[in-house]
Amino acid sequence: MNPFASTSPKAALLEEYALVARALAAPARLKLLESLAQGERGVEALAGKTGLSFANVSQHLQQLRRAGLVASRRDGKAVIYRLADDRVLALMAAITTLAERNLAQVDRILRGLADGEDPPEPISRDDLAARLAEGSVVVLDMRPADEFAAAHIPGARNIGLGDLAQIMPGLNPAQEIIAYCRGPWCVLAHEAVTVLRKNGLNARRLDGGLPEWRADGRRTA
């Protein structure tokens, strides 16, 4: 049967493209993509990470899989999910850039995270790699401990947002501090930079997070 018998090829293509757009049109599914960007996981682990129910996670994953955004494999009786490929990360970054440039509410939210100030420009991954090679920067990984243990930027120190006050007395005000977390939708690095700068430390965040660093082909520990 000809798939274009009742519609034009263009209309059929647009419907498929719209399938991808519809899959992204739910904050819960964006949370799942962010979590899977850290590494592959099963449904139960994703439910624990996102706070969604097991049933909701399963339903959302099916929509993401139909849209080609995630892939899966079997491990015994369990189904393990992952991002389909690194182009999904590029899509996530594009959504972020478009929203930050064109949506006033996004700008207000980000300024709120920076305590009403203009946040400092993030450091590029190339620049951070060069600074790490020089040994001239402190890097803080703001992600949960299990994600840090699975993979992190070499030399990074894992710290929770609530524990920053404990380590700040030991940080050198003259040395730049770079915070990173899960990627473009993670706000932990934004919040860490605000706390550090309010306490007189020279801090900014990384452009992207661990998934983007890894997708560049850079080494992780």
Rosetta constraint file for C-alpha pairs under 8 A:
AtomPair CA 1 CA 5 HARMONIC 7.95 0.50
AtomPair CA 3 CA 7 HARMONIC 7.91 0.50
AtomPair CA 4 CA 8 HARMONIC 5.72 0.50
AtomPair CA 4 CA 9 HARMONIC 6.07 0.50
AtomPair CA 4 CA 12 HARMONIC 7.38 0.50
AtomPair CA 7 CA 11 HARMONIC 6.35 0.50
AtomPair CA 7 CA 12 HARMONIC 6.64 0.50
AtomPair CA 8 CA 12 HARMONIC 6.25 0.50
AtomPair CA 9 CA 13 HARMONIC 6.14 0.50
AtomPair CA 10 CA 14 HARMONIC 6.12 0.50
AtomPair CA 11 CA 15 HARMONIC 6.21 0.50
AtomPair CA 12 CA 16 HARMONIC 6.51 0.50
AtomPair CA 13 CA 17 HARMONIC 6.25 0.50
AtomPair CA 14 CA 18 HARMONIC 6.00 0.50
AtomPair CA 15 CA 19 HARMONIC 6.29 0.50
AtomPair CA 16 CA 20 HARMONIC 6.92 0.50
AtomPair CA 17 CA 21 HARMONIC 6.61 0.50
AtomPair CA 18 CA 22 HARMONIC 6.01 0.50
AtomPair CA 19 CA 23 HARMONIC 6.24 0.50
AtomPair CA 19 CA 67 HARMONIC 5.84 0.50
AtomPair CA 20 CA 24 HARMONIC 6.60 0.50
AtomPair CA 20 CA 64 HARMONIC 7.97 0.50
AtomPair CA 20 CA 67 HARMONIC 4.92 0.50
AtomPair CA 20 CA 68 HARMONIC 7.50 0.50
AtomPair CA 20 CA 69 HARMONIC 7.71 0.50
AtomPair CA 21 CA 25 HARMONIC 6.48 0.50
AtomPair CA 23 CA 29 HARMONIC 7.33 0.50
AtomPair CA 23 CA 63 HARMONIC 6.01 0.50
AtomPair CA 23 CA 64 HARMONIC 5.73 0.50
AtomPair CA 23 CA 67 HARMONIC 6.41 0.50
AtomPair CA 24 CA 29 HARMONIC 6.48 0.50
AtomPair CA 24 CA 30 HARMONIC 6.47 0.50
AtomPair CA 24 CA 64 HARMONIC 7.97 0.50
AtomPair CA 25 CA 29 HARMONIC 7.75 0.50
AtomPair CA 26 CA 30 HARMONIC 6.58 0.50
AtomPair CA 27 CA 31 HARMONIC 6.25 0.50
AtomPair CA 28 CA 32 HARMONIC 6.43 0.50
AtomPair CA 28 CA 50 HARMONIC 7.95 0.50
AtomPair CA 28 CA 52 HARMONIC 7.86 0.50
AtomPair CA 28 CA 60 HARMONIC 7.63 0.50
AtomPair CA 29 CA 33 HARMONIC 6.29 0.50
AtomPair CA 29 CA 60 HARMONIC 6.01 0.50
AtomPair CA 29 CA 61 HARMONIC 7.53 0.50
AtomPair CA 29 CA 64 HARMONIC 7.43 0.50
AtomPair CA 30 CA 34 HARMONIC 6.22 0.50
AtomPair CA 31 CA 35 HARMONIC 6.23 0.50
AtomPair CA 31 CA 50 HARMONIC 6.53 0.50
AtomPair CA 32 CA 36 HARMONIC 6.10 0.50
AtomPair CA 32 CA 46 HARMONIC 6.99 0.50
AtomPair CA 32 CA 50 HARMONIC 6.96 0.50
AtomPair CA 32 CA 57 HARMONIC 7.94 0.50
AtomPair CA 32 CA 61 HARMONIC 7.90 0.50
AtomPair CA 33 CA 37 HARMONIC 6.07 0.50
AtomPair CA 33 CA 83 HARMONIC 7.06 0.50
AtomPair CA 34 CA 38 HARMONIC 7.11 0.50
AtomPair CA 34 CA 182 HARMONIC 6.99 0.50
AtomPair CA 34 CA 183 HARMONIC 7.38 0.50
AtomPair CA 34 CA 185 HARMONIC 7.24 0.50
AtomPair CA 35 CA 39 HARMONIC 7.33 0.50
AtomPair CA 35 CA 46 HARMONIC 7.20 0.50
AtomPair CA 35 CA 49 HARMONIC 7.21 0.50
AtomPair CA 35 CA 50 HARMONIC 7.72 0.50
AtomPair CA 35 CA 182 HARMONIC 7.87 0.50
AtomPair CA 36 CA 40 HARMONIC 5.57 0.50
AtomPair CA 36 CA 41 HARMONIC 6.69 0.50
AtomPair CA 36 CA 81 HARMONIC 7.38 0.50
AtomPair CA 36 CA 82 HARMONIC 5.56 0.50
AtomPair CA 36 CA 83 HARMONIC 6.03 0.50
AtomPair CA 37 CA 82 HARMONIC 7.48 0.50
AtomPair CA 37 CA 83 HARMONIC 6.39 0.50
AtomPair CA 37 CA 89 HARMONIC 7.45 0.50
AtomPair CA 37 CA 182 HARMONIC 7.70 0.50
AtomPair CA 37 CA 211 HARMONIC 5.80 0.50
AtomPair CA 38 CA 147 HARMONIC 6.87 0.50
AtomPair CA 38 CA 182 HARMONIC 6.87 0.50
AtomPair CA 38 CA 210 HARMONIC 7.31 0.50
AtomPair CA 38 CA 211 HARMONIC 6.00 0.50
AtomPair CA 39 CA 82 HARMONIC 6.63 0.50
AtomPair CA 40 CA 80 HARMONIC 6.46 0.50
AtomPair CA 40 CA 81 HARMONIC 5.39 0.50
AtomPair CA 40 CA 82 HARMONIC 4.41 0.50
AtomPair CA 40 CA 83 HARMONIC 7.52 0.50
AtomPair CA 41 CA 45 HARMONIC 6.08 0.50
AtomPair CA 41 CA 46 HARMONIC 6.38 0.50
AtomPair CA 41 CA 80 HARMONIC 5.33 0.50
AtomPair CA 41 CA 81 HARMONIC 5.42 0.50
AtomPair CA 41 CA 82 HARMONIC 6.71 0.50
AtomPair CA 42 CA 46 HARMONIC 6.24 0.50
AtomPair CA 42 CA 78 HARMONIC 6.91 0.50
AtomPair CA 42 CA 79 HARMONIC 5.91 0.50
AtomPair CA 42 CA 80 HARMONIC 4.41 0.50
AtomPair CA 42 CA 81 HARMONIC 5.92 0.50
AtomPair CA 43 CA 47 HARMONIC 6.12 0.50
AtomPair CA 43 CA 54 HARMONIC 6.56 0.50
AtomPair CA 43 CA 57 HARMONIC 6.45 0.50
AtomPair CA 43 CA 58 HARMONIC 6.52 0.50
AtomPair CA 43 CA 79 HARMONIC 7.33 0.50
AtomPair CA 43 CA 80 HARMONIC 7.25 0.50
AtomPair CA 43 CA 81 HARMONIC 7.73 0.50
AtomPair CA 44 CA 48 HARMONIC 6.37 0.50
AtomPair CA 44 CA 54 HARMONIC 6.21 0.50
AtomPair CA 45 CA 49 HARMONIC 6.23 0.50
AtomPair CA 46 CA 50 HARMONIC 6.02 0.50
AtomPair CA 46 CA 52 HARMONIC 8.00 0.50
AtomPair CA 46 CA 57 HARMONIC 7.14 0.50
AtomPair CA 47 CA 51 HARMONIC 5.55 0.50
AtomPair CA 47 CA 52 HARMONIC 5.03 0.50
AtomPair CA 47 CA 53 HARMONIC 5.74 0.50
AtomPair CA 47 CA 54 HARMONIC 5.57 0.50
AtomPair CA 47 CA 57 HARMONIC 6.20 0.50
AtomPair CA 48 CA 52 HARMONIC 7.27 0.50
AtomPair CA 52 CA 56 HARMONIC 6.26 0.50
AtomPair CA 52 CA 57 HARMONIC 6.24 0.50
AtomPair CA 53 CA 57 HARMONIC 6.18 0.50
AtomPair CA 54 CA 58 HARMONIC 6.28 0.50
AtomPair CA 55 CA 59 HARMONIC 6.30 0.50
AtomPair CA 56 CA 60 HARMONIC 6.13 0.50
AtomPair CA 57 CA 61 HARMONIC 6.02 0.50
AtomPair CA 58 CA 62 HARMONIC 6.32 0.50
AtomPair CA 59 CA 63 HARMONIC 6.67 0.50
AtomPair CA 60 CA 64 HARMONIC 6.31 0.50
AtomPair CA 61 CA 65 HARMONIC 5.98 0.50
AtomPair CA 61 CA 70 HARMONIC 7.55 0.50
AtomPair CA 62 CA 66 HARMONIC 6.13 0.50
AtomPair CA 63 CA 67 HARMONIC 6.31 0.50
AtomPair CA 64 CA 68 HARMONIC 6.40 0.50
AtomPair CA 64 CA 69 HARMONIC 5.32 0.50
AtomPair CA 64 CA 70 HARMONIC 5.81 0.50
AtomPair CA 65 CA 69 HARMONIC 5.71 0.50
AtomPair CA 65 CA 70 HARMONIC 4.89 0.50
AtomPair CA 65 CA 71 HARMONIC 6.06 0.50
AtomPair CA 68 CA 84 HARMONIC 6.63 0.50
AtomPair CA 69 CA 83 HARMONIC 6.18 0.50
AtomPair CA 69 CA 84 HARMONIC 5.29 0.50
AtomPair CA 69 CA 85 HARMONIC 7.88 0.50
AtomPair CA 69 CA 88 HARMONIC 6.38 0.50
AtomPair CA 70 CA 81 HARMONIC 6.68 0.50
AtomPair CA 70 CA 82 HARMONIC 5.60 0.50
AtomPair CA 70 CA 83 HARMONIC 4.37 0.50
AtomPair CA 70 CA 84 HARMONIC 4.33 0.50
AtomPair CA 70 CA 85 HARMONIC 7.87 0.50
AtomPair CA 71 CA 81 HARMONIC 5.78 0.50
AtomPair CA 71 CA 82 HARMONIC 5.52 0.50
AtomPair CA 71 CA 83 HARMONIC 6.08 0.50
AtomPair CA 71 CA 84 HARMONIC 4.94 0.50
AtomPair CA 72 CA 79 HARMONIC 6.49 0.50
AtomPair CA 72 CA 80 HARMONIC 5.40 0.50
AtomPair CA 72 CA 81 HARMONIC 4.33 0.50
AtomPair CA 72 CA 82 HARMONIC 6.15 0.50
AtomPair CA 73 CA 79 HARMONIC 5.75 0.50
AtomPair CA 73 CA 80 HARMONIC 5.29 0.50
AtomPair CA 73 CA 81 HARMONIC 6.62 0.50
AtomPair CA 74 CA 78 HARMONIC 5.81 0.50
AtomPair CA 74 CA 79 HARMONIC 4.62 0.50
AtomPair CA 74 CA 80 HARMONIC 6.04 0.50
AtomPair CA 75 CA 79 HARMONIC 6.10 0.50
AtomPair CA 75 CA 80 HARMONIC 6.76 0.50
AtomPair CA 83 CA 88 HARMONIC 6.80 0.50
AtomPair CA 84 CA 88 HARMONIC 6.91 0.50
AtomPair CA 85 CA 89 HARMONIC 7.78 0.50
AtomPair CA 86 CA 90 HARMONIC 6.71 0.50
AtomPair CA 86 CA 215 HARMONIC 6.46 0.50
AtomPair CA 87 CA 91 HARMONIC 6.26 0.50
AtomPair CA 88 CA 92 HARMONIC 6.25 0.50
AtomPair CA 89 CA 93 HARMONIC 6.21 0.50
AtomPair CA 89 CA 211 HARMONIC 7.73 0.50
AtomPair CA 89 CA 212 HARMONIC 7.18 0.50
AtomPair CA 90 CA 94 HARMONIC 6.14 0.50
AtomPair CA 91 CA 95 HARMONIC 6.24 0.50
AtomPair CA 92 CA 96 HARMONIC 6.34 0.50
AtomPair CA 92 CA 184 HARMONIC 7.31 0.50
AtomPair CA 93 CA 97 HARMONIC 6.20 0.50
AtomPair CA 93 CA 184 HARMONIC 6.22 0.50
AtomPair CA 94 CA 98 HARMONIC 6.11 0.50
AtomPair CA 95 CA 99 HARMONIC 6.11 0.50
AtomPair CA 96 CA 100 HARMONIC 6.04 0.50
AtomPair CA 96 CA 184 HARMONIC 6.49 0.50
AtomPair CA 96 CA 185 HARMONIC 7.38 0.50
AtomPair CA 97 CA 101 HARMONIC 6.12 0.50
AtomPair CA 98 CA 102 HARMONIC 5.98 0.50
AtomPair CA 98 CA 103 HARMONIC 7.92 0.50
AtomPair CA 99 CA 103 HARMONIC 5.21 0.50
AtomPair CA 99 CA 106 HARMONIC 6.56 0.50
AtomPair CA 100 CA 104 HARMONIC 7.76 0.50
AtomPair CA 100 CA 106 HARMONIC 5.69 0.50
AtomPair CA 100 CA 107 HARMONIC 6.09 0.50
AtomPair CA 101 CA 107 HARMONIC 7.94 0.50
AtomPair CA 103 CA 107 HARMONIC 6.76 0.50
AtomPair CA 104 CA 108 HARMONIC 6.30 0.50
AtomPair CA 105 CA 109 HARMONIC 6.16 0.50
AtomPair CA 106 CA 110 HARMONIC 6.20 0.50
AtomPair CA 107 CA 111 HARMONIC 6.08 0.50
AtomPair CA 108 CA 112 HARMONIC 6.07 0.50
AtomPair CA 109 CA 113 HARMONIC 6.35 0.50
AtomPair CA 110 CA 114 HARMONIC 6.40 0.50
AtomPair CA 110 CA 119 HARMONIC 7.99 0.50
AtomPair CA 111 CA 115 HARMONIC 6.31 0.50
AtomPair CA 111 CA 116 HARMONIC 4.87 0.50
AtomPair CA 111 CA 117 HARMONIC 5.95 0.50
AtomPair CA 111 CA 118 HARMONIC 6.30 0.50
AtomPair CA 111 CA 119 HARMONIC 6.93 0.50
AtomPair CA 112 CA 116 HARMONIC 5.06 0.50
AtomPair CA 112 CA 117 HARMONIC 7.77 0.50
AtomPair CA 113 CA 187 HARMONIC 7.98 0.50
AtomPair CA 113 CA 190 HARMONIC 6.40 0.50
AtomPair CA 113 CA 191 HARMONIC 5.90 0.50
AtomPair CA 113 CA 194 HARMONIC 7.18 0.50
AtomPair CA 114 CA 118 HARMONIC 6.84 0.50
AtomPair CA 114 CA 119 HARMONIC 5.72 0.50
AtomPair CA 114 CA 190 HARMONIC 6.93 0.50
AtomPair CA 114 CA 191 HARMONIC 6.97 0.50
AtomPair CA 114 CA 193 HARMONIC 7.86 0.50
AtomPair CA 114 CA 194 HARMONIC 5.31 0.50
AtomPair CA 115 CA 194 HARMONIC 6.90 0.50
AtomPair CA 120 CA 204 HARMONIC 6.10 0.50
AtomPair CA 121 CA 204 HARMONIC 7.15 0.50
AtomPair CA 121 CA 205 HARMONIC 7.85 0.50
AtomPair CA 122 CA 204 HARMONIC 5.92 0.50
AtomPair CA 122 CA 205 HARMONIC 5.01 0.50
AtomPair CA 122 CA 206 HARMONIC 5.23 0.50
AtomPair CA 122 CA 207 HARMONIC 5.21 0.50
AtomPair CA 123 CA 127 HARMONIC 6.45 0.50
AtomPair CA 123 CA 128 HARMONIC 6.55 0.50
AtomPair CA 123 CA 178 HARMONIC 7.88 0.50
AtomPair CA 123 CA 204 HARMONIC 7.15 0.50
AtomPair CA 123 CA 205 HARMONIC 6.38 0.50
AtomPair CA 123 CA 206 HARMONIC 5.00 0.50
AtomPair CA 123 CA 207 HARMONIC 5.69 0.50
AtomPair CA 124 CA 128 HARMONIC 6.22 0.50
AtomPair CA 124 CA 206 HARMONIC 6.28 0.50
AtomPair CA 124 CA 207 HARMONIC 5.31 0.50
AtomPair CA 125 CA 129 HARMONIC 6.10 0.50
AtomPair CA 125 CA 206 HARMONIC 6.86 0.50
AtomPair CA 125 CA 207 HARMONIC 6.56 0.50
AtomPair CA 125 CA 208 HARMONIC 7.87 0.50
AtomPair CA 125 CA 213 HARMONIC 6.76 0.50
AtomPair CA 126 CA 130 HARMONIC 6.38 0.50
AtomPair CA 127 CA 131 HARMONIC 6.16 0.50
AtomPair CA 128 CA 132 HARMONIC 6.02 0.50
AtomPair CA 128 CA 206 HARMONIC 7.75 0.50
AtomPair CA 129 CA 133 HARMONIC 6.26 0.50
AtomPair CA 130 CA 134 HARMONIC 6.43 0.50
AtomPair CA 131 CA 135 HARMONIC 6.13 0.50
AtomPair CA 131 CA 136 HARMONIC 5.55 0.50
AtomPair CA 131 CA 137 HARMONIC 6.05 0.50
AtomPair CA 132 CA 136 HARMONIC 6.36 0.50
AtomPair CA 132 CA 137 HARMONIC 6.21 0.50
AtomPair CA 132 CA 155 HARMONIC 7.90 0.50
AtomPair CA 136 CA 175 HARMONIC 7.10 0.50
AtomPair CA 136 CA 176 HARMONIC 7.54 0.50
AtomPair CA 137 CA 175 HARMONIC 6.29 0.50
AtomPair CA 137 CA 176 HARMONIC 5.36 0.50
AtomPair CA 137 CA 177 HARMONIC 5.92 0.50
AtomPair CA 137 CA 178 HARMONIC 7.16 0.50
AtomPair CA 138 CA 156 HARMONIC 7.32 0.50
AtomPair CA 138 CA 175 HARMONIC 7.27 0.50
AtomPair CA 138 CA 176 HARMONIC 6.39 0.50
AtomPair CA 138 CA 177 HARMONIC 4.71 0.50
AtomPair CA 138 CA 178 HARMONIC 6.14 0.50
AtomPair CA 139 CA 155 HARMONIC 7.01 0.50
AtomPair CA 139 CA 156 HARMONIC 4.75 0.50
AtomPair CA 139 CA 157 HARMONIC 6.23 0.50
AtomPair CA 139 CA 177 HARMONIC 5.85 0.50
AtomPair CA 139 CA 178 HARMONIC 4.81 0.50
AtomPair CA 139 CA 179 HARMONIC 5.85 0.50
AtomPair CA 139 CA 180 HARMONIC 7.73 0.50
AtomPair CA 140 CA 156 HARMONIC 5.43 0.50
AtomPair CA 140 CA 157 HARMONIC 4.89 0.50
AtomPair CA 140 CA 158 HARMONIC 5.91 0.50
AtomPair CA 140 CA 159 HARMONIC 6.59 0.50
AtomPair CA 140 CA 177 HARMONIC 7.33 0.50
AtomPair CA 140 CA 178 HARMONIC 6.13 0.50
AtomPair CA 140 CA 179 HARMONIC 4.68 0.50
AtomPair CA 140 CA 180 HARMONIC 6.42 0.50
AtomPair CA 141 CA 148 HARMONIC 7.24 0.50
AtomPair CA 141 CA 152 HARMONIC 7.49 0.50
AtomPair CA 141 CA 153 HARMONIC 7.99 0.50
AtomPair CA 141 CA 156 HARMONIC 5.98 0.50
AtomPair CA 141 CA 157 HARMONIC 5.74 0.50
AtomPair CA 141 CA 158 HARMONIC 4.71 0.50
AtomPair CA 141 CA 159 HARMONIC 6.25 0.50
AtomPair CA 141 CA 179 HARMONIC 6.02 0.50
AtomPair CA 141 CA 180 HARMONIC 5.33 0.50
AtomPair CA 141 CA 181 HARMONIC 5.81 0.50
AtomPair CA 142 CA 158 HARMONIC 6.11 0.50
AtomPair CA 142 CA 159 HARMONIC 5.52 0.50
AtomPair CA 142 CA 160 HARMONIC 5.68 0.50
AtomPair CA 142 CA 161 HARMONIC 6.77 0.50
AtomPair CA 142 CA 179 HARMONIC 6.81 0.50
AtomPair CA 142 CA 180 HARMONIC 6.08 0.50
AtomPair CA 142 CA 181 HARMONIC 5.09 0.50
AtomPair CA 142 CA 188 HARMONIC 6.17 0.50
AtomPair CA 142 CA 189 HARMONIC 6.31 0.50
AtomPair CA 142 CA 192 HARMONIC 7.84 0.50
AtomPair CA 143 CA 147 HARMONIC 6.41 0.50
AtomPair CA 143 CA 148 HARMONIC 6.38 0.50
AtomPair CA 143 CA 158 HARMONIC 7.24 0.50
AtomPair CA 143 CA 159 HARMONIC 7.64 0.50
AtomPair CA 143 CA 160 HARMONIC 7.24 0.50
AtomPair CA 143 CA 180 HARMONIC 7.94 0.50
AtomPair CA 143 CA 181 HARMONIC 5.19 0.50
AtomPair CA 143 CA 182 HARMONIC 6.52 0.50
AtomPair CA 143 CA 188 HARMONIC 7.64 0.50
AtomPair CA 144 CA 148 HARMONIC 6.42 0.50
AtomPair CA 144 CA 160 HARMONIC 7.29 0.50
AtomPair CA 145 CA 149 HARMONIC 6.10 0.50
AtomPair CA 145 CA 158 HARMONIC 6.91 0.50
AtomPair CA 146 CA 150 HARMONIC 6.31 0.50
AtomPair CA 147 CA 151 HARMONIC 6.50 0.50
AtomPair CA 147 CA 152 HARMONIC 7.85 0.50
AtomPair CA 148 CA 152 HARMONIC 5.33 0.50
AtomPair CA 148 CA 158 HARMONIC 6.68 0.50
AtomPair CA 151 CA 220 HARMONIC 5.91 0.50
AtomPair CA 151 CA 221 HARMONIC 5.59 0.50
AtomPair CA 152 CA 156 HARMONIC 6.88 0.50
AtomPair CA 152 CA 210 HARMONIC 6.50 0.50
AtomPair CA 152 CA 220 HARMONIC 5.35 0.50
AtomPair CA 152 CA 221 HARMONIC 5.40 0.50
AtomPair CA 153 CA 210 HARMONIC 6.92 0.50
AtomPair CA 153 CA 213 HARMONIC 7.82 0.50
AtomPair CA 153 CA 219 HARMONIC 7.31 0.50
AtomPair CA 153 CA 220 HARMONIC 5.02 0.50
AtomPair CA 153 CA 221 HARMONIC 6.10 0.50
AtomPair CA 154 CA 219 HARMONIC 7.39 0.50
AtomPair CA 154 CA 220 HARMONIC 5.65 0.50
AtomPair CA 154 CA 221 HARMONIC 5.08 0.50
AtomPair CA 159 CA 163 HARMONIC 6.43 0.50
AtomPair CA 159 CA 164 HARMONIC 6.91 0.50
AtomPair CA 160 CA 164 HARMONIC 6.74 0.50
AtomPair CA 161 CA 188 HARMONIC 7.08 0.50
AtomPair CA 161 CA 191 HARMONIC 7.70 0.50
AtomPair CA 161 CA 192 HARMONIC 6.24 0.50
AtomPair CA 163 CA 167 HARMONIC 7.12 0.50
AtomPair CA 164 CA 168 HARMONIC 6.11 0.50
AtomPair CA 164 CA 192 HARMONIC 7.71 0.50
AtomPair CA 164 CA 196 HARMONIC 7.96 0.50
AtomPair CA 165 CA 169 HARMONIC 7.66 0.50
AtomPair CA 167 CA 171 HARMONIC 6.79 0.50
AtomPair CA 168 CA 196 HARMONIC 7.62 0.50
AtomPair CA 171 CA 175 HARMONIC 7.87 0.50
AtomPair CA 171 CA 201 HARMONIC 7.95 0.50
AtomPair CA 172 CA 201 HARMONIC 7.62 0.50
AtomPair CA 173 CA 200 HARMONIC 6.78 0.50
AtomPair CA 173 CA 201 HARMONIC 4.88 0.50
AtomPair CA 173 CA 202 HARMONIC 6.22 0.50
AtomPair CA 174 CA 201 HARMONIC 7.59 0.50
AtomPair CA 174 CA 202 HARMONIC 6.95 0.50
AtomPair CA 175 CA 202 HARMONIC 6.70 0.50
AtomPair CA 176 CA 201 HARMONIC 7.71 0.50
AtomPair CA 176 CA 202 HARMONIC 5.06 0.50
AtomPair CA 176 CA 203 HARMONIC 5.72 0.50
AtomPair CA 176 CA 204 HARMONIC 7.87 0.50
AtomPair CA 177 CA 201 HARMONIC 7.69 0.50
AtomPair CA 177 CA 202 HARMONIC 6.08 0.50
AtomPair CA 177 CA 203 HARMONIC 4.56 0.50
AtomPair CA 177 CA 204 HARMONIC 6.51 0.50
AtomPair CA 178 CA 193 HARMONIC 7.97 0.50
AtomPair CA 178 CA 203 HARMONIC 5.77 0.50
AtomPair CA 178 CA 204 HARMONIC 5.25 0.50
AtomPair CA 178 CA 205 HARMONIC 5.16 0.50
AtomPair CA 178 CA 206 HARMONIC 6.28 0.50
AtomPair CA 179 CA 189 HARMONIC 5.21 0.50
AtomPair CA 179 CA 190 HARMONIC 7.97 0.50
AtomPair CA 179 CA 192 HARMONIC 6.87 0.50
AtomPair CA 179 CA 193 HARMONIC 6.74 0.50
AtomPair CA 179 CA 203 HARMONIC 7.46 0.50
AtomPair CA 179 CA 204 HARMONIC 6.41 0.50
AtomPair CA 179 CA 205 HARMONIC 4.66 0.50
AtomPair CA 179 CA 206 HARMONIC 6.15 0.50
AtomPair CA 180 CA 188 HARMONIC 7.73 0.50
AtomPair CA 180 CA 189 HARMONIC 5.05 0.50
AtomPair CA 180 CA 205 HARMONIC 5.71 0.50
AtomPair CA 180 CA 206 HARMONIC 5.32 0.50
AtomPair CA 180 CA 208 HARMONIC 7.48 0.50
AtomPair CA 180 CA 209 HARMONIC 5.52 0.50
AtomPair CA 180 CA 210 HARMONIC 7.40 0.50
AtomPair CA 181 CA 186 HARMONIC 6.28 0.50
AtomPair CA 181 CA 187 HARMONIC 7.81 0.50
AtomPair CA 181 CA 188 HARMONIC 6.38 0.50
AtomPair CA 181 CA 189 HARMONIC 5.71 0.50
AtomPair CA 181 CA 208 HARMONIC 7.99 0.50
AtomPair CA 181 CA 209 HARMONIC 5.22 0.50
AtomPair CA 181 CA 210 HARMONIC 6.58 0.50
AtomPair CA 182 CA 186 HARMONIC 5.47 0.50
AtomPair CA 182 CA 208 HARMONIC 7.72 0.50
AtomPair CA 182 CA 209 HARMONIC 5.05 0.50
AtomPair CA 182 CA 210 HARMONIC 5.95 0.50
AtomPair CA 182 CA 211 HARMONIC 6.87 0.50
AtomPair CA 183 CA 208 HARMONIC 4.69 0.50
AtomPair CA 183 CA 209 HARMONIC 3.96 0.50
AtomPair CA 183 CA 210 HARMONIC 6.58 0.50
AtomPair CA 183 CA 211 HARMONIC 6.52 0.50
AtomPair CA 183 CA 212 HARMONIC 7.01 0.50
AtomPair CA 184 CA 207 HARMONIC 7.77 0.50
AtomPair CA 184 CA 208 HARMONIC 5.37 0.50
AtomPair CA 184 CA 209 HARMONIC 6.94 0.50
AtomPair CA 187 CA 191 HARMONIC 6.27 0.50
AtomPair CA 188 CA 192 HARMONIC 6.08 0.50
AtomPair CA 189 CA 193 HARMONIC 6.13 0.50
AtomPair CA 189 CA 205 HARMONIC 5.95 0.50
AtomPair CA 190 CA 194 HARMONIC 6.42 0.50
AtomPair CA 190 CA 205 HARMONIC 6.65 0.50
AtomPair CA 191 CA 195 HARMONIC 6.34 0.50
AtomPair CA 192 CA 196 HARMONIC 6.12 0.50
AtomPair CA 193 CA 197 HARMONIC 5.99 0.50
AtomPair CA 193 CA 203 HARMONIC 5.47 0.50
AtomPair CA 193 CA 204 HARMONIC 5.46 0.50
AtomPair CA 193 CA 205 HARMONIC 6.54 0.50
AtomPair CA 194 CA 198 HARMONIC 6.09 0.50
AtomPair CA 195 CA 199 HARMONIC 6.50 0.50
AtomPair CA 196 CA 200 HARMONIC 6.67 0.50
AtomPair CA 196 CA 201 HARMONIC 5.32 0.50
AtomPair CA 196 CA 202 HARMONIC 7.32 0.50
AtomPair CA 196 CA 203 HARMONIC 6.27 0.50
AtomPair CA 197 CA 201 HARMONIC 4.86 0.50
AtomPair CA 197 CA 202 HARMONIC 6.06 0.50
AtomPair CA 197 CA 203 HARMONIC 5.99 0.50
AtomPair CA 208 CA 212 HARMONIC 5.76 0.50
AtomPair CA 208 CA 213 HARMONIC 7.37 0.50
AtomPair CA 209 CA 213 HARMONIC 6.25 0.50
AtomPair CA 210 CA 214 HARMONIC 6.10 0.50
AtomPair CA 211 CA 215 HARMONIC 6.05 0.50
AtomPair CA 212 CA 216 HARMONIC 6.24 0.50
AtomPair CA 213 CA 217 HARMONIC 7.11 0.50
AtomPair CA 213 CA 218 HARMONIC 5.98 0.50
AtomPair CA 214 CA 218 HARMONIC 5.35 0.50
AtomPair CA 214 CA 219 HARMONIC 6.88 0.50
AtomPair CA 214 CA 220 HARMONIC 6.95 0.50
